[in-house]
Structure formats: structure tokens, C-alpha cells
């Protein structure tokens, strides 16, 4: 078995897809209300109630973490920052944010 990807259901796929387009610096493949970014899909099947509590985290990696953090703050108005870049107790240098639906995203510094 291998992980194939994740589909985030939302009531507003265009809004959420716009967020991920900036976050991932990638144009999605669009089919109706389905936006595919490789292993991440954003989809509005209609009548969706987003999961309460948002227990899962998306994990991303970026070289130049501080510059990436500042880029996202500039390019995404009202970015929901959970925690700014900091060294975590387990050694990772990362920041945490939330997408417009409240799904949490951890961005850690990638090894050069």
C-alpha cells in the first residue's frame, strides 16, 4: 500500500483552490468543482459540512523557510498564522498556518 493523496472537501472550492495555488506555487488541473494539485485535491461536491476540529495536518517542506513565510504573508491577505517560524523541541524549524477552512498546515525547512 502507498499513500495516494488527500482530498479536502469544502463549500467554496474556488476560494480554497486560490489559497493552495499560492501556497504550492502551482496551477491546479480543474474539472468542474474539482481542483487537483498533484497529491492534493480540493473539491466541492455540494452540501458539504467541513469536518469539525480538523484533526489532520498537511505537511509541506520549503527551502529558505523565513523567506517562504514572508512570501505567504505578503501574497495571502488575512493569512491565518498558527505559529511563526521557530525551532521546535524535536529540532524542526517550522511554521504553522491554517487554510481558509481551518485545515492546518505545517511548513518545515527542507534540507538544502
Backbone as a printed PyTorch tensor [residue, N CA C, xyz], in Angstrom:
tensor([[[  0.8500,  -1.1770,   0.0000],
         [  0.0000,   0.0000,   0.0000],
         [  0.8920,   1.2350,   0.0000]],

        [[  0.4540,   2.2660,  -0.7060],
         [  1.1730,   3.5380,  -0.7000],
         [  0.1590,   4.6620,  -0.6250]],

        [[  0.5780,   5.7600,  -0.0590],
         [ -0.2850,   6.9300,   0.0600],
         [ -0.4870,   7.5420,  -1.3130]],

        [[ -1.7430,   7.8230,  -1.6690],
         [ -2.0400,   8.3850,  -2.9780],
         [ -2.3150,   9.8720,  -2.9660]],

        [[ -2.7930,  10.3910,  -1.8520],
         [ -3.0890,  11.8170,  -1.7840],
         [ -4.2060,  12.0980,  -0.8090]],

        [[ -4.6380,  13.3330,  -0.7980],
         [ -5.6930,  13.7620,   0.1050],
         [ -6.6590,  14.6540,  -0.6570]],

        [[ -7.9390,  14.5040,  -0.3550],
         [ -8.9730,  15.3490,  -0.9450],
         [ -9.6170,  16.1510,   0.1780]],

        [[ -9.5920,  17.4480,   0.0380],
         [-10.1750,  18.3330,   1.0400],
         [-11.5280,  18.7940,   0.5150]],

        [[-12.6010,  18.3640,   1.1690],
         [-13.9320,  18.8020,   0.7650],
         [-14.2250,  20.1540,   1.3900]],

        [[-14.8760,  20.9940,   0.6190],
         [-15.1400,  22.3580,   1.0540],
         [-16.4310,  22.8620,   0.4300]],

        [[-16.9970,  23.8800,   1.0160],
         [-18.1770,  24.5290,   0.4430],
         [-17.7950,  25.5660,  -0.6090]],

        [[-16.5160,  25.9590,  -0.6570],
         [-16.0690,  27.0080,  -1.5720],
         [-14.7480,  26.6020,  -2.2170]],

        [[-14.8180,  25.7090,  -3.1950],
         [-13.6170,  25.1790,  -3.8430],
         [-12.7810,  26.2610,  -4.5290]],

        [[-13.3690,  27.2340,  -5.2440],
         [-12.5260,  28.2520,  -5.8730],
         [-11.7030,  29.0490,  -4.8560]],

        [[-12.2970,  29.4000,  -3.7160],
         [-11.5810,  30.1480,  -2.6720],
         [-10.4390,  29.3150,  -2.1080]],

        [[-10.7070,  28.0620,  -1.7880],
         [ -9.6850,  27.2060,  -1.2030],
         [ -8.5970,  26.8790,  -2.2290]],

        [[ -8.9820,  26.6620,  -3.4810],
         [ -8.0040,  26.3940,  -4.5380],
         [ -7.0860,  27.5970,  -4.7490]],

        [[ -7.6150,  28.8090,  -4.6430],
         [ -6.7880,  30.0090,  -4.7810],
         [ -5.7230,  30.0540,  -3.6860]],

        [[ -6.0890,  29.6600,  -2.4760],
         [ -5.1420,  29.5970,  -1.3620],
         [ -4.0240,  28.6010,  -1.6720]],

        [[ -4.3920,  27.3920,  -2.0850],
         [ -3.3830,  26.3570,  -2.3550],
         [ -2.5470,  26.6860,  -3.5990]],

        [[ -3.1030,  27.4070,  -4.5540],
         [ -2.3290,  27.8250,  -5.7240],
         [ -1.1630,  28.7040,  -5.2770]],

        [[ -1.4180,  29.6320,  -4.3530],
         [ -0.3540,  30.4950,  -3.8340],
         [  0.5930,  29.6920,  -2.9430]],

        [[  0.0410,  28.8950,  -2.0370],
         [  0.8560,  28.1190,  -1.1060],
         [  1.8300,  27.2130,  -1.8550]],

        [[  1.3260,  26.4820,  -2.8380],
         [  2.1350,  25.4850,  -3.5330],
         [  2.8440,  26.0080,  -4.7770]],

        [[  2.5510,  27.2630,  -5.1590],
         [  3.1040,  27.8390,  -6.3940],
         [  2.8500,  26.9020,  -7.5690]],

        [[  1.5950,  26.4840,  -7.6850],
         [  1.2320,  25.5050,  -8.7060],
         [ -0.1760,  25.7980,  -9.2060]],

        [[ -0.3530,  25.7120, -10.5100],
         [ -1.6900,  25.8570, -11.0830],
         [ -2.3940,  24.5100, -11.0150]],

        [[ -3.6270,  24.4900, -10.5640],
         [ -4.3350,  23.2140, -10.4620],
         [ -4.8930,  22.7550, -11.8090]],

        [[ -5.1250,  21.4790, -11.9050],
         [ -5.9030,  20.9340, -13.0080],
         [ -7.3560,  21.0460, -12.5410]],

        [[ -8.1900,  21.7040, -13.3440],
         [ -9.5620,  21.9910, -12.9200],
         [-10.5470,  21.1970, -13.7620]],

        [[-11.4480,  20.5170, -13.0700],
         [-12.5560,  19.8140, -13.7110],
         [-13.8020,  20.1140, -12.8840]],

        [[-14.6210,  21.0490, -13.3580],
         [-15.8140,  21.4370, -12.6010],
         [-15.4420,  22.0260, -11.2650]],

        [[-15.9360,  21.4170, -10.1780],
         [-15.6600,  21.8800,  -8.8160],
         [-14.5070,  21.1150,  -8.1810]],

        [[-13.6540,  20.4920,  -8.9890],
         [-12.5210,  19.7010,  -8.5060],
         [-11.2290,  20.3550,  -8.9860]],

        [[-10.3340,  20.6450,  -8.0450],
         [ -9.0480,  21.2900,  -8.3310],
         [ -7.9460,  20.3410,  -7.8550]],

        [[ -7.1150,  19.8680,  -8.7620],
         [ -6.0670,  18.9080,  -8.4150],
         [ -4.6950,  19.5680,  -8.4440]],

        [[ -3.9770,  19.4130,  -7.3360],
         [ -2.5990,  19.8920,  -7.1940],
         [ -1.7210,  18.6710,  -6.9190]],

        [[ -1.5330,  17.8130,  -7.8620],
         [ -0.7490,  16.6010,  -7.6180],
         [ -1.4700,  15.7080,  -6.6230]],

        [[ -0.8990,  15.5330,  -5.4300],
         [ -1.4780,  14.6470,  -4.4220],
         [ -2.5020,  15.3230,  -3.5180]],

        [[ -2.8070,  16.5850,  -3.7860],
         [ -3.8200,  17.2930,  -3.0060],
         [ -4.9380,  17.7060,  -3.9520]],

        [[ -6.1640,  17.4000,  -3.5580],
         [ -7.3180,  17.8310,  -4.3410],
         [ -8.2370,  18.6550,  -3.4520]],

        [[ -8.8390,  19.6670,  -4.0420],
         [ -9.8390,  20.4920,  -3.3710],
         [-11.1270,  20.2870,  -4.1460]],

        [[-12.2110,  19.9510,  -3.4390],
         [-13.4290,  19.5430,  -4.1260],
         [-14.6680,  20.0330,  -3.3950]],

        [[-15.6320,  20.5160,  -4.1680],
         [-16.9320,  20.9020,  -3.6290],
         [-17.9950,  20.0200,  -4.2650]],

        [[-18.3830,  18.9250,  -3.5760],
         [-19.4080,  18.0520,  -4.1300],
         [-20.8230,  18.5790,  -3.8950]],

        [[-20.9360,  19.6830,  -3.1690],
         [-22.2420,  20.2610,  -2.8460],
         [-22.7440,  19.7450,  -1.5130]],

        [[-23.2610,  20.6450,  -0.6970],
         [-23.8400,  20.2660,   0.5900],
         [-22.8540,  19.7510,   1.6120]],

        [[-21.6070,  20.1630,   1.5330],
         [-20.5810,  19.6510,   2.4440],
         [-20.5270,  20.4920,   3.7130]],

        [[-20.4510,  19.8040,   4.8320],
         [-20.1630,  20.4640,   6.1070],
         [-18.7350,  20.0800,   6.4500]],

        [[-17.8210,  21.0580,   6.5070],
         [-16.4350,  20.7580,   6.7950],
         [-16.3270,  20.0420,   8.1420]],

        [[-15.3820,  19.1200,   8.2200],
         [-15.1790,  18.3680,   9.4520],
         [-14.8210,  19.3210,  10.5810]],

        [[-15.4780,  19.1310,  11.7210],
         [-15.1660,  19.9760,  12.8650],
         [-13.8980,  19.4790,  13.5390]],

        [[-13.1110,  20.3850,  14.0240],
         [-11.9040,  20.0330,  14.7500],
         [-10.6810,  19.8860,  13.8670]],

        [[-10.8330,  19.5830,  12.6160],
         [ -9.7250,  19.4500,  11.6740],
         [ -8.5560,  18.6890,  12.3030]],

        [[ -8.7100,  17.3650,  12.5370],
         [ -7.6760,  16.6180,  13.2510],
         [ -6.4060,  16.3380,  12.4490]],

        [[ -6.4480,  16.4170,  11.1310],
         [ -5.2700,  16.1200,  10.3190],
         [ -4.4830,  17.3910,  10.0170]],

        [[ -3.1920,  17.2160,   9.8250],
         [ -2.3080,  18.2980,   9.4030],
         [ -1.7390,  17.9480,   8.0420]],

        [[ -1.5870,  18.9180,   7.1690],
         [ -0.8340,  18.7430,   5.9380],
         [  0.5970,  19.1310,   6.2520]],

        [[  1.5550,  18.3850,   5.7240],
         [  2.9670,  18.6720,   5.9700],
         [  3.6150,  19.0870,   4.6620]],

        [[  4.2320,  20.2600,   4.6490],
         [  4.9590,  20.7630,   3.4810],
         [  6.3940,  21.0540,   3.8990]],

        [[  7.2790,  21.0800,   2.9090],
         [  8.6770,  21.4020,   3.1570],
         [  9.0780,  22.5370,   2.2320]],

        [[  9.9310,  23.4290,   2.7170],
         [ 10.3770,  24.5660,   1.9120],
         [ 11.8140,  24.9040,   2.2730]],

        [[ 12.6080,  25.1670,   1.2530],
         [ 13.9490,  25.7010,   1.4810],
         [ 13.7850,  27.1960,   1.7400]],

        [[ 14.6360,  27.7680,   2.5690],
         [ 14.5010,  29.1940,   2.8700],
         [ 13.1990,  29.4800,   3.5900]],

        [[ 13.0030,  28.8380,   4.7090],
         [ 11.7280,  28.8930,   5.4210],
         [ 11.2870,  30.3130,   5.7660]],

        [[ 12.1950,  31.1450,   6.2430],
         [ 11.8090,  32.5080,   6.6210],
         [ 11.3080,  33.2920,   5.4080]],

        [[ 11.9930,  33.1550,   4.2810],
         [ 11.5630,  33.8430,   3.0600],
         [ 10.2050,  33.3220,   2.5950]],

        [[  9.9790,  32.0210,   2.7180],
         [  8.6920,  31.4330,   2.3200],
         [  7.5680,  31.9460,   3.2190]],

        [[  7.8390,  32.0470,   4.5000],
         [  6.8600,  32.5790,   5.4550],
         [  6.4830,  34.0210,   5.0850]],

        [[  7.4820,  34.8490,   4.8130],
         [  7.2140,  36.2420,   4.4480],
         [  6.4740,  36.3360,   3.1170]],

        [[  6.8060,  35.4720,   2.1540],
         [  6.1020,  35.4650,   0.8660],
         [  4.6120,  35.1690,   1.0640]],

        [[  4.3160,  34.1670,   1.8600],
         [  2.9090,  33.8080,   2.0950],
         [  2.1710,  34.9280,   2.8220]],

        [[  2.8100,  35.5780,   3.7750],
         [  2.1700,  36.6950,   4.4800],
         [  1.8700,  37.8460,   3.5330]],

        [[  2.7500,  38.0890,   2.5520],
         [  2.5300,  39.1600,   1.5650],
         [  1.4380,  38.7790,   0.5720]],

        [[  1.4490,  37.5430,   0.0980],
         [  0.5960,  37.1510,  -1.0170],
         [ -0.7900,  36.6480,  -0.6290]],

        [[ -0.9880,  36.2900,   0.6300],
         [ -2.2980,  35.7840,   1.0600],
         [ -2.8770,  36.7460,   2.0940]],

        [[ -3.7920,  37.6150,   1.6740],
         [ -4.4000,  38.5510,   2.6220],
         [ -5.1200,  37.7860,   3.7420]],

        [[ -4.9080,  38.2150,   4.9670],
         [ -5.5870,  37.5900,   6.1010],
         [ -5.0910,  36.1930,   6.4200]],

        [[ -3.8620,  35.8570,   6.0310],
         [ -3.3050,  34.5300,   6.3050],
         [ -3.4550,  34.1980,   7.7800]],

        [[ -3.9860,  33.0180,   8.0660],
         [ -4.1740,  32.5750,   9.4530],
         [ -2.9060,  31.8720,   9.9270]],

        [[ -2.0650,  32.5900,  10.6440],
         [ -0.8200,  32.0320,  11.1790],
         [ -1.1170,  31.4370,  12.5470]],

        [[ -0.8290,  30.1540,  12.7030],
         [ -0.9820,  29.4830,  13.9960],
         [  0.2620,  29.7330,  14.8390]],

        [[  1.4350,  29.6040,  14.2090],
         [  2.6850,  29.9390,  14.8920],
         [  3.7210,  30.3400,  13.8480]],

        [[  4.4950,  31.3780,  14.1320],
         [  5.5230,  31.8480,  13.1960],
         [  6.7030,  30.8730,  13.1830]],

        [[  7.6670,  31.1000,  12.2970],
         [  8.8290,  30.2160,  12.2610],
         [  9.5330,  30.1610,  13.6100]],

        [[  9.7870,  28.9450,  14.0450],
         [ 10.5270,  28.7430,  15.2900],
         [ 11.1130,  27.3400,  15.3060]],

        [[ 12.1480,  27.1710,  16.1080],
         [ 12.7710,  25.8670,  16.3000],
         [ 11.9090,  25.0870,  17.2840]],

        [[ 11.4580,  23.9240,  16.8830],
         [ 10.5920,  23.0880,  17.7260],
         [ 11.4490,  22.2420,  18.6780]],

        [[ 10.8560,  21.7680,  19.7840],
         [ 11.6280,  20.9640,  20.7380],
         [ 12.2740,  19.7290,  20.1120]],

        [[ 11.6980,  19.1970,  19.0460],
         [ 12.2430,  17.9990,  18.4000],
         [ 13.2660,  18.3480,  17.3170]],

        [[ 13.5860,  19.6560,  17.1730],
         [ 14.6420,  20.0790,  16.2730],
         [ 14.1970,  20.6740,  14.9540]],

        [[ 12.9610,  20.4770,  14.5590],
         [ 12.4900,  21.0130,  13.2810],
         [ 12.3520,  22.5350,  13.3620]],

        [[ 12.6760,  23.2130,  12.2660],
         [ 12.4300,  24.6430,  12.1360],
         [ 11.2170,  24.7630,  11.2320]],

        [[ 10.1110,  25.2980,  11.7750],
         [  8.8600,  25.2830,  11.0170],
         [  7.9370,  26.4100,  11.4380]],

        [[  6.9000,  26.6180,  10.5990],
         [  5.7900,  27.4850,  10.9790],
         [  4.4990,  26.7320,  10.6870]],

        [[  3.4390,  27.1750,  11.3460],
         [  2.1380,  26.5310,  11.1970],
         [  1.1060,  27.5760,  10.7890]],

        [[  0.2270,  27.1850,   9.8770],
         [ -0.8360,  28.0780,   9.4450],
         [ -2.0900,  27.2730,   9.1740]],

        [[ -3.1670,  27.9670,   8.8640],
         [ -4.4340,  27.3120,   8.5470],
         [ -4.9430,  27.8570,   7.2290]],

        [[ -5.5730,  26.9680,   6.4530],
         [ -6.1860,  27.4230,   5.2090],
         [ -7.5090,  28.1150,   5.5390]],

        [[ -8.1870,  28.6860,   4.5650],
         [ -9.4190,  29.4250,   4.8590],
         [-10.5320,  28.5990,   5.5170]],

        [[-10.4870,  27.2530,   5.3850],
         [-11.4790,  26.4060,   6.0460],
         [-11.0340,  25.9420,   7.4230]],

        [[ -9.8120,  26.2900,   7.8270],
         [ -9.3060,  25.8960,   9.1330],
         [ -8.4350,  24.6520,   9.1170]],

        [[ -8.2090,  24.0170,   7.9550],
         [ -7.3030,  22.8820,   7.8820],
         [ -5.8930,  23.3740,   8.1900]],

        [[ -5.1870,  22.6110,   9.0150],
         [ -3.8810,  23.0480,   9.4960],
         [ -2.7440,  22.5450,   8.6010]],

        [[ -1.7310,  23.3960,   8.4550],
         [ -0.6080,  23.1030,   7.5820],
         [  0.6760,  23.4080,   8.3500]],

        [[  1.5780,  22.4430,   8.3960],
         [  2.9020,  22.6410,   8.9710],
         [  3.8850,  22.7610,   7.8170]],

        [[  4.6870,  23.8090,   7.8390],
         [  5.7170,  24.0010,   6.8110],
         [  7.0540,  23.9690,   7.5230]],

        [[  7.8660,  22.9460,   7.1810],
         [  9.1630,  22.7590,   7.8160],
         [ 10.2790,  23.0470,   6.8150]],

        [[ 11.4130,  23.4630,   7.3500],
         [ 12.5460,  23.7470,   6.4850],
         [ 13.0740,  22.4680,   5.8740]],

        [[ 13.2300,  22.4800,   4.5660],
         [ 13.7580,  21.3310,   3.8370],
         [ 15.2770,  21.3870,   3.8560]],

        [[ 15.8800,  20.2300,   3.8630],
         [ 17.3420,  20.1690,   3.7880],
         [ 17.7740,  20.6680,   2.4100]],

        [[ 18.7740,  21.4780,   2.3780],
         [ 19.2630,  22.0300,   1.0930],
         [ 19.9320,  20.9560,   0.2780]]])
